[in-house]
Amino acid sequence: MNNRVILLMILLLIVVLLFFLLRTYTPAIKDAQGKIIPNSIASIEQVEINNTKQWIVLRGENKDNPVLLWVDGGPGGTVNTWGNGLIKRKYTWSDTPGDQLSA
C-alpha cells in the first residue's frame, strides 16, 4: 500500500475512536415492554453550581417530580456507575448523581 492509503486508514481509525470515546448519552427510560415511559426524563445538562460549570445526568420516570441531587464521596467519587442499582425505578424523584469538586 502506498503512504496515502495508510495515512487515510489511520485518520479514519482515529475519527472512529474519537466518535466512540467522546459521545456521551443516557438511554431513555423504558417500561417492561421496552416502550419509552411518557413524561420521563433522561438527559445530560450543563448547570452552574457555585460559579462552576457542572454536567449532571437527570433520570426519572416523571419529569414533574423534584430533583434529588445525590452528592457522594469526594472528587471522582460519584455513584454514577452503580447508583442506578441502589435506587429502584419506583422512586418519586429524578435521580442526579453528582461529584463534590474541591472537596
MODELLER restraints for C-alpha pairs under 7 A, 6 or more apart:
rsr = mdl.restraints
at = mdl.atoms
rsr.add(forms.Gaussian(group=physical.xy_distance, feature=features.Distance(at['CA:25:A'], at['CA:44:A']), mean=6.93, stdev=0.5))
rsr.add(forms.Gaussian(group=physical.xy_distance, feature=features.Distance(at['CA:26:A'], at['CA:42:A']), mean=6.10, stdev=0.5))
rsr.add(forms.Gaussian(group=physical.xy_distance, feature=features.Distance(at['CA:26:A'], at['CA:43:A']), mean=6.19, stdev=0.5))
rsr.add(forms.Gaussian(group=physical.xy_distance, feature=features.Distance(at['CA:27:A'], at['CA:42:A']), mean=6.59, stdev=0.5))
rsr.add(forms.Gaussian(group=physical.xy_distance, feature=features.Distance(at['CA:28:A'], at['CA:36:A']), mean=6.40, stdev=0.5))
rsr.add(forms.Gaussian(group=physical.xy_distance, feature=features.Distance(at['CA:28:A'], at['CA:42:A']), mean=5.46, stdev=0.5))
rsr.add(forms.Gaussian(group=physical.xy_distance, feature=features.Distance(at['CA:29:A'], at['CA:36:A']), mean=5.75, stdev=0.5))
rsr.add(forms.Gaussian(group=physical.xy_distance, feature=features.Distance(at['CA:29:A'], at['CA:37:A']), mean=6.13, stdev=0.5))
rsr.add(forms.Gaussian(group=physical.xy_distance, feature=features.Distance(at['CA:29:A'], at['CA:40:A']), mean=6.63, stdev=0.5))
rsr.add(forms.Gaussian(group=physical.xy_distance, feature=features.Distance(at['CA:29:A'], at['CA:42:A']), mean=6.61, stdev=0.5))
rsr.add(forms.Gaussian(group=physical.xy_distance, feature=features.Distance(at['CA:29:A'], at['CA:61:A']), mean=6.85, stdev=0.5))
rsr.add(forms.Gaussian(group=physical.xy_distance, feature=features.Distance(at['CA:30:A'], at['CA:36:A']), mean=4.23, stdev=0.5))
rsr.add(forms.Gaussian(group=physical.xy_distance, feature=features.Distance(at['CA:30:A'], at['CA:37:A']), mean=5.29, stdev=0.5))
rsr.add(forms.Gaussian(group=physical.xy_distance, feature=features.Distance(at['CA:31:A'], at['CA:37:A']), mean=6.03, stdev=0.5))
rsr.add(forms.Gaussian(group=physical.xy_distance, feature=features.Distance(at['CA:37:A'], at['CA:61:A']), mean=6.72, stdev=0.5))
rsr.add(forms.Gaussian(group=physical.xy_distance, feature=features.Distance(at['CA:39:A'], at['CA:61:A']), mean=6.97, stdev=0.5))
rsr.add(forms.Gaussian(group=physical.xy_distance, feature=features.Distance(at['CA:39:A'], at['CA:62:A']), mean=5.32, stdev=0.5))
rsr.add(forms.Gaussian(group=physical.xy_distance, feature=features.Distance(at['CA:39:A'], at['CA:63:A']), mean=5.90, stdev=0.5))
rsr.add(forms.Gaussian(group=physical.xy_distance, feature=features.Distance(at['CA:40:A'], at['CA:60:A']), mean=5.70, stdev=0.5))
rsr.add(forms.Gaussian(group=physical.xy_distance, feature=features.Distance(at['CA:40:A'], at['CA:61:A']), mean=4.27, stdev=0.5))
rsr.add(forms.Gaussian(group=physical.xy_distance, feature=features.Distance(at['CA:40:A'], at['CA:62:A']), mean=4.52, stdev=0.5))
rsr.add(forms.Gaussian(group=physical.xy_distance, feature=features.Distance(at['CA:40:A'], at['CA:63:A']), mean=5.37, stdev=0.5))
rsr.add(forms.Gaussian(group=physical.xy_distance, feature=features.Distance(at['CA:41:A'], at['CA:58:A']), mean=6.63, stdev=0.5))
rsr.add(forms.Gaussian(group=physical.xy_distance, feature=features.Distance(at['CA:41:A'], at['CA:59:A']), mean=5.33, stdev=0.5))
rsr.add(forms.Gaussian(group=physical.xy_distance, feature=features.Distance(at['CA:41:A'], at['CA:60:A']), mean=5.27, stdev=0.5))
rsr.add(forms.Gaussian(group=physical.xy_distance, feature=features.Distance(at['CA:41:A'], at['CA:61:A']), mean=6.41, stdev=0.5))
rsr.add(forms.Gaussian(group=physical.xy_distance, feature=features.Distance(at['CA:41:A'], at['CA:62:A']), mean=6.59, stdev=0.5))
rsr.add(forms.Gaussian(group=physical.xy_distance, feature=features.Distance(at['CA:41:A'], at['CA:63:A']), mean=5.32, stdev=0.5))
rsr.add(forms.Gaussian(group=physical.xy_distance, feature=features.Distance(at['CA:42:A'], at['CA:58:A']), mean=5.54, stdev=0.5))
rsr.add(forms.Gaussian(group=physical.xy_distance, feature=features.Distance(at['CA:42:A'], at['CA:59:A']), mean=4.47, stdev=0.5))
rsr.add(forms.Gaussian(group=physical.xy_distance, feature=features.Distance(at['CA:42:A'], at['CA:60:A']), mean=6.67, stdev=0.5))
rsr.add(forms.Gaussian(group=physical.xy_distance, feature=features.Distance(at['CA:43:A'], at['CA:57:A']), mean=5.85, stdev=0.5))
rsr.add(forms.Gaussian(group=physical.xy_distance, feature=features.Distance(at['CA:43:A'], at['CA:58:A']), mean=5.25, stdev=0.5))
rsr.add(forms.Gaussian(group=physical.xy_distance, feature=features.Distance(at['CA:43:A'], at['CA:59:A']), mean=6.69, stdev=0.5))
rsr.add(forms.Gaussian(group=physical.xy_distance, feature=features.Distance(at['CA:44:A'], at['CA:55:A']), mean=6.77, stdev=0.5))
rsr.add(forms.Gaussian(group=physical.xy_distance, feature=features.Distance(at['CA:44:A'], at['CA:56:A']), mean=5.65, stdev=0.5))
rsr.add(forms.Gaussian(group=physical.xy_distance, feature=features.Distance(at['CA:44:A'], at['CA:57:A']), mean=4.48, stdev=0.5))
rsr.add(forms.Gaussian(group=physical.xy_distance, feature=features.Distance(at['CA:44:A'], at['CA:58:A']), mean=6.17, stdev=0.5))
rsr.add(forms.Gaussian(group=physical.xy_distance, feature=features.Distance(at['CA:45:A'], at['CA:55:A']), mean=5.60, stdev=0.5))
rsr.add(forms.Gaussian(group=physical.xy_distance, feature=features.Distance(at['CA:45:A'], at['CA:56:A']), mean=5.47, stdev=0.5))
rsr.add(forms.Gaussian(group=physical.xy_distance, feature=features.Distance(at['CA:45:A'], at['CA:57:A']), mean=6.51, stdev=0.5))
rsr.add(forms.Gaussian(group=physical.xy_distance, feature=features.Distance(at['CA:46:A'], at['CA:53:A']), mean=6.58, stdev=0.5))
rsr.add(forms.Gaussian(group=physical.xy_distance, feature=features.Distance(at['CA:46:A'], at['CA:54:A']), mean=5.54, stdev=0.5))
rsr.add(forms.Gaussian(group=physical.xy_distance, feature=features.Distance(at['CA:46:A'], at['CA:55:A']), mean=4.39, stdev=0.5))
rsr.add(forms.Gaussian(group=physical.xy_distance, feature=features.Distance(at['CA:46:A'], at['CA:56:A']), mean=6.29, stdev=0.5))
rsr.add(forms.Gaussian(group=physical.xy_distance, feature=features.Distance(at['CA:47:A'], at['CA:53:A']), mean=5.70, stdev=0.5))
rsr.add(forms.Gaussian(group=physical.xy_distance, feature=features.Distance(at['CA:47:A'], at['CA:54:A']), mean=5.33, stdev=0.5))
rsr.add(forms.Gaussian(group=physical.xy_distance, feature=features.Distance(at['CA:47:A'], at['CA:55:A']), mean=6.24, stdev=0.5))
rsr.add(forms.Gaussian(group=physical.xy_distance, feature=features.Distance(at['CA:48:A'], at['CA:54:A']), mean=5.88, stdev=0.5))
rsr.add(forms.Gaussian(group=physical.xy_distance, feature=features.Distance(at['CA:56:A'], at['CA:96:A']), mean=6.37, stdev=0.5))
rsr.add(forms.Gaussian(group=physical.xy_distance, feature=features.Distance(at['CA:56:A'], at['CA:98:A']), mean=6.63, stdev=0.5))
rsr.add(forms.Gaussian(group=physical.xy_distance, feature=features.Distance(at['CA:57:A'], at['CA:96:A']), mean=5.47, stdev=0.5))
rsr.add(forms.Gaussian(group=physical.xy_distance, feature=features.Distance(at['CA:57:A'], at['CA:97:A']), mean=6.92, stdev=0.5))
rsr.add(forms.Gaussian(group=physical.xy_distance, feature=features.Distance(at['CA:58:A'], at['CA:94:A']), mean=6.29, stdev=0.5))
rsr.add(forms.Gaussian(group=physical.xy_distance, feature=features.Distance(at['CA:58:A'], at['CA:95:A']), mean=5.95, stdev=0.5))
rsr.add(forms.Gaussian(group=physical.xy_distance, feature=features.Distance(at['CA:58:A'], at['CA:96:A']), mean=5.13, stdev=0.5))
rsr.add(forms.Gaussian(group=physical.xy_distance, feature=features.Distance(at['CA:59:A'], at['CA:94:A']), mean=5.33, stdev=0.5))
rsr.add(forms.Gaussian(group=physical.xy_distance, feature=features.Distance(at['CA:59:A'], at['CA:95:A']), mean=5.30, stdev=0.5))
rsr.add(forms.Gaussian(group=physical.xy_distance, feature=features.Distance(at['CA:59:A'], at['CA:96:A']), mean=6.75, stdev=0.5))
rsr.add(forms.Gaussian(group=physical.xy_distance, feature=features.Distance(at['CA:60:A'], at['CA:93:A']), mean=6.45, stdev=0.5))
rsr.add(forms.Gaussian(group=physical.xy_distance, feature=features.Distance(at['CA:60:A'], at['CA:94:A']), mean=4.16, stdev=0.5))
rsr.add(forms.Gaussian(group=physical.xy_distance, feature=features.Distance(at['CA:60:A'], at['CA:95:A']), mean=6.12, stdev=0.5))
rsr.add(forms.Gaussian(group=physical.xy_distance, feature=features.Distance(at['CA:63:A'], at['CA:94:A']), mean=6.88, stdev=0.5))
rsr.add(forms.Gaussian(group=physical.xy_distance, feature=features.Distance(at['CA:65:A'], at['CA:92:A']), mean=6.27, stdev=0.5))
rsr.add(forms.Gaussian(group=physical.xy_distance, feature=features.Distance(at['CA:65:A'], at['CA:93:A']), mean=4.97, stdev=0.5))
rsr.add(forms.Gaussian(group=physical.xy_distance, feature=features.Distance(at['CA:65:A'], at['CA:94:A']), mean=6.32, stdev=0.5))
rsr.add(forms.Gaussian(group=physical.xy_distance, feature=features.Distance(at['CA:66:A'], at['CA:93:A']), mean=5.18, stdev=0.5))
rsr.add(forms.Gaussian(group=physical.xy_distance, feature=features.Distance(at['CA:66:A'], at['CA:94:A']), mean=6.27, stdev=0.5))
rsr.add(forms.Gaussian(group=physical.xy_distance, feature=features.Distance(at['CA:67:A'], at['CA:93:A']), mean=5.56, stdev=0.5))
rsr.add(forms.Gaussian(group=physical.xy_distance, feature=features.Distance(at['CA:67:A'], at['CA:94:A']), mean=4.70, stdev=0.5))
rsr.add(forms.Gaussian(group=physical.xy_distance, feature=features.Distance(at['CA:67:A'], at['CA:95:A']), mean=6.31, stdev=0.5))
rsr.add(forms.Gaussian(group=physical.xy_distance, feature=features.Distance(at['CA:67:A'], at['CA:96:A']), mean=6.92, stdev=0.5))
rsr.add(forms.Gaussian(group=physical.xy_distance, feature=features.Distance(at['CA:68:A'], at['CA:93:A']), mean=6.17, stdev=0.5))
rsr.add(forms.Gaussian(group=physical.xy_distance, feature=features.Distance(at['CA:68:A'], at['CA:94:A']), mean=5.98, stdev=0.5))
rsr.add(forms.Gaussian(group=physical.xy_distance, feature=features.Distance(at['CA:68:A'], at['CA:95:A']), mean=5.44, stdev=0.5))
rsr.add(forms.Gaussian(group=physical.xy_distance, feature=features.Distance(at['CA:68:A'], at['CA:96:A']), mean=6.00, stdev=0.5))
rsr.add(forms.Gaussian(group=physical.xy_distance, feature=features.Distance(at['CA:69:A'], at['CA:95:A']), mean=6.74, stdev=0.5))
rsr.add(forms.Gaussian(group=physical.xy_distance, feature=features.Distance(at['CA:69:A'], at['CA:96:A']), mean=4.92, stdev=0.5))
rsr.add(forms.Gaussian(group=physical.xy_distance, feature=features.Distance(at['CA:69:A'], at['CA:97:A']), mean=5.98, stdev=0.5))
rsr.add(forms.Gaussian(group=physical.xy_distance, feature=features.Distance(at['CA:69:A'], at['CA:98:A']), mean=6.59, stdev=0.5))
rsr.add(forms.Gaussian(group=physical.xy_distance, feature=features.Distance(at['CA:70:A'], at['CA:96:A']), mean=6.03, stdev=0.5))
rsr.add(forms.Gaussian(group=physical.xy_distance, feature=features.Distance(at['CA:70:A'], at['CA:97:A']), mean=4.77, stdev=0.5))
rsr.add(forms.Gaussian(group=physical.xy_distance, feature=features.Distance(at['CA:70:A'], at['CA:98:A']), mean=5.82, stdev=0.5))
rsr.add(forms.Gaussian(group=physical.xy_distance, feature=features.Distance(at['CA:71:A'], at['CA:97:A']), mean=6.09, stdev=0.5))
rsr.add(forms.Gaussian(group=physical.xy_distance, feature=features.Distance(at['CA:71:A'], at['CA:98:A']), mean=4.75, stdev=0.5))
rsr.add(forms.Gaussian(group=physical.xy_distance, feature=features.Distance(at['CA:71:A'], at['CA:99:A']), mean=5.58, stdev=0.5))
rsr.add(forms.Gaussian(group=physical.xy_distance, feature=features.Distance(at['CA:71:A'], at['CA:100:A']), mean=6.40, stdev=0.5))
rsr.add(forms.Gaussian(group=physical.xy_distance, feature=features.Distance(at['CA:72:A'], at['CA:78:A']), mean=5.51, stdev=0.5))
rsr.add(forms.Gaussian(group=physical.xy_distance, feature=features.Distance(at['CA:72:A'], at['CA:79:A']), mean=6.75, stdev=0.5))
rsr.add(forms.Gaussian(group=physical.xy_distance, feature=features.Distance(at['CA:72:A'], at['CA:98:A']), mean=6.96, stdev=0.5))
rsr.add(forms.Gaussian(group=physical.xy_distance, feature=features.Distance(at['CA:72:A'], at['CA:99:A']), mean=6.51, stdev=0.5))
rsr.add(forms.Gaussian(group=physical.xy_distance, feature=features.Distance(at['CA:73:A'], at['CA:100:A']), mean=6.98, stdev=0.5))
rsr.add(forms.Gaussian(group=physical.xy_distance, feature=features.Distance(at['CA:74:A'], at['CA:99:A']), mean=6.55, stdev=0.5))
rsr.add(forms.Gaussian(group=physical.xy_distance, feature=features.Distance(at['CA:74:A'], at['CA:100:A']), mean=5.17, stdev=0.5))
rsr.add(forms.Gaussian(group=physical.xy_distance, feature=features.Distance(at['CA:74:A'], at['CA:103:A']), mean=5.51, stdev=0.5))
rsr.add(forms.Gaussian(group=physical.xy_distance, feature=features.Distance(at['CA:75:A'], at['CA:99:A']), mean=5.98, stdev=0.5))
rsr.add(forms.Gaussian(group=physical.xy_distance, feature=features.Distance(at['CA:75:A'], at['CA:100:A']), mean=5.35, stdev=0.5))
rsr.add(forms.Gaussian(group=physical.xy_distance, feature=features.Distance(at['CA:75:A'], at['CA:101:A']), mean=5.33, stdev=0.5))
rsr.add(forms.Gaussian(group=physical.xy_distance, feature=features.Distance(at['CA:75:A'], at['CA:102:A']), mean=6.69, stdev=0.5))
rsr.add(forms.Gaussian(group=physical.xy_distance, feature=features.Distance(at['CA:75:A'], at['CA:103:A']), mean=6.39, stdev=0.5))
rsr.add(forms.Gaussian(group=physical.xy_distance, feature=features.Distance(at['CA:76:A'], at['CA:99:A']), mean=6.45, stdev=0.5))
rsr.add(forms.Gaussian(group=physical.xy_distance, feature=features.Distance(at['CA:77:A'], at['CA:99:A']), mean=6.51, stdev=0.5))
rsr.add(forms.Gaussian(group=physical.xy_distance, feature=features.Distance(at['CA:78:A'], at['CA:97:A']), mean=6.66, stdev=0.5))
rsr.add(forms.Gaussian(group=physical.xy_distance, feature=features.Distance(at['CA:78:A'], at['CA:98:A']), mean=6.04, stdev=0.5))
rsr.add(forms.Gaussian(group=physical.xy_distance, feature=features.Distance(at['CA:78:A'], at['CA:99:A']), mean=5.26, stdev=0.5))
rsr.add(forms.Gaussian(group=physical.xy_distance, feature=features.Distance(at['CA:79:A'], at['CA:97:A']), mean=6.31, stdev=0.5))
rsr.add(forms.Gaussian(group=physical.xy_distance, feature=features.Distance(at['CA:80:A'], at['CA:97:A']), mean=5.89, stdev=0.5))
